[in-house]
Amino acid sequence: RTPLMGLMPCKDFLTSSTAPEPPNQGKCCDGIRSLVQDAPICLCRILEGTDLDKLMSATVDREKFIRTMIICDSSPGEFGSCEGPVPPMRAAPTPKAAP
């Protein structure tokens, strides 16, 4: 979930039809680059699910997300695919030790 929080500066562009494109240099692109570099599997959650919609409390335009990756000169390269299990958005709670 933490890598996805870096996308919050992109929220207006990703969820609004009237917001301007983000600049190539700035917090939005920093968040995109960090996500692609540090947690590319999260791209599966964004492109195939609704987790980012829940995080941003609005519907994210998937085409705009891809456009933002282009604007930010950031591509996932060869991180694999989204086939198979994708890690959960939140880590499972740690069981408490018995008294």
Secondary structure, 3 states (H helix, E strand, C coil): CHHHHCCHHHHHHHHCCCCCCCCCCCHHHHHHHHHHHHCCCHHHHHHHCCHHHHHHCCCCCHHHHHHHHHHCCCCCCCCCCCCCCCCCCCCCCCCCCCC
